[in-house]
């Protein structure tokens, strides 16, 4: 008597399990290797991943931002981000990208900054300046522009800010 054996193999890698963090101003889903750590700053969340060798900080500050001052505030935010990154690294920071543009929803300005301290780290920042707040999203990761961009893009797929 012949017996038939039937096997099936799923070669698709399993999707990573995610933990969802939901707050009034945004929500984000991160793989379980990201751990949240306390921070002394109000309205600030800090996450770290040993697996990704990266740190993520999300913060919100509430201000009434008049339309005629939004551009100037956005420029100051980017200057402050560059200064903070430069003060935290040994080497010279190369600015790879710096933008200020209207958000696609019309709800304010979207600002971004990418800098690299060669051999040390890559800093990727995304911010939103709206009529009622400034929302900041900053990722610091190990050197490697392409790897940093891939990690940033992966995280951004699950980041949903509430604007304005």
C-alpha positions in Angstrom: 0.0 0.0 0.0 1.4 3.4 -1.0 0.9 6.4 1.2 1.0 9.9 -0.2 2.5 12.6 1.9 1.6 16.1 1.2 3.6 19.0 2.5 3.2 22.7 2.0 5.8 25.3 2.7 5.2 29.0 3.1 8.3 30.8 1.9 6.9 34.3 2.7 8.6 35.7 5.7 6.2 36.4 8.6 5.2 40.0 9.1 6.8 41.4 12.2 4.5 41.7 15.2 3.8 45.4 15.9 2.9 47.3 19.0 0.6 50.3 18.3 1.1 53.5 20.3 -1.9 55.8 20.0 -1.9 59.3 21.3 -4.1 62.4 20.7 -1.8 63.9 18.1 -0.5 60.8 16.3 -0.3 57.0 16.2 2.5 54.8 15.3 3.1 51.0 15.1 6.6 49.7 15.8 8.1 46.2 15.7 8.5 44.7 19.2 12.2 45.3 19.2 11.6 49.0 19.7 11.4 49.8 23.4 9.9 52.9 24.9 12.0 54.7 27.5 11.0 57.5 29.9 12.1 61.0 29.2 12.1 64.1 31.4 10.6 66.3 28.7 6.9 66.7 28.6 4.9 65.6 25.6 7.9 63.6 24.4 8.2 59.9 23.6 11.5 58.2 23.2 12.1 54.7 21.6 15.3 52.7 21.1 16.0 49.6 19.2 19.2 47.6 19.7 18.2 45.5 16.7 18.0 48.6 14.4 20.8 50.4 16.4 18.6 53.5 16.3 16.7 55.9 18.5 13.4 57.6 17.7 12.0 60.7 19.5 8.5 62.1 18.8 7.4 65.3 20.5 4.7 67.9 20.3 4.6 71.5 21.4 1.3 73.4 21.4 1.5 77.0 20.1 -0.8 79.3 18.2 1.2 79.8 15.0 0.0 82.7 12.8 0.2 82.0 9.1 2.6 84.9 8.6 5.1 83.5 11.2 5.0 79.8 10.2 7.9 80.1 7.7 10.2 81.8 10.2 9.3 79.3 12.9 10.0 76.4 10.5 13.4 77.9 9.6 14.3 78.3 13.3 13.2 74.7 14.0 15.5 73.4 11.3 18.4 75.5 12.5 17.9 74.2 16.0 17.8 70.6 14.8 21.1 71.1 12.9 22.7 72.7 16.0 21.5 69.9 18.3 22.8 67.2 16.0 26.2 69.0 15.5 26.6 69.3 19.3 26.0 65.6 19.8 28.6 64.3 17.5 32.4 64.5 17.1 32.7 65.0 13.4 31.4 67.6 11.0 27.8 67.3 10.0 27.0 67.2 6.3 23.5 68.5 5.5 22.1 66.1 2.9 18.7 67.6 2.7 16.7 70.5 4.2 13.2 71.4 3.1 10.3 73.5 4.1 7.1 73.0 2.0 3.4 73.3 2.4 1.9 70.0 3.7 -0.1 68.2 1.0 -3.3 68.6 3.1 -2.9 72.3 3.3 -2.8 72.0 7.1 0.5 73.9 7.6 4.2 73.4 6.7 6.1 70.1 6.5 9.8 70.5 7.4 12.6 68.0 7.1 16.3 67.7 7.7 18.7 64.9 7.0 22.3 65.1 8.2 25.2 62.8 8.5 28.2 62.8 10.8 30.5 60.6 8.7 31.3 57.3 10.5 29.1 58.2 13.4 25.4 58.5 12.7 22.6 59.7 10.4 19.9 62.1 11.6 16.5 62.2 9.9 14.0 64.7 11.1 10.4 65.4 10.0 8.3 68.1 11.5 5.0 69.8 11.0 4.2 73.4 11.8 0.5 74.0 12.0 -1.8 76.7 13.3 -1.9 75.0 16.7 1.2 72.9 17.2 4.7 71.8 16.2 5.0 68.0 15.8 8.6 66.6 15.7 9.7 63.2 14.6 13.5 62.5 14.8 15.4 59.3 14.0 19.1 58.9 14.8 20.7 55.7 13.5 24.0 54.1 12.7 26.0 55.3 9.7 24.9 54.3 6.2 22.7 56.7 4.2 20.7 54.0 2.3 20.1 51.9 5.5 19.0 55.0 7.4 16.6 56.0 4.6 15.2 52.4 4.5 14.6 52.4 8.2 13.0 55.9 8.2 10.7 54.9 5.3 9.7 51.7 7.1 8.8 53.5 10.2 7.0 56.3 8.4 4.6 53.8 6.8 3.1 53.3 10.2 3.3 56.9 11.5 0.0 58.8 11.2 0.1 62.4 12.5 -3.1 64.2 13.3 -3.1 67.5 11.5 -3.6 70.4 12.1 
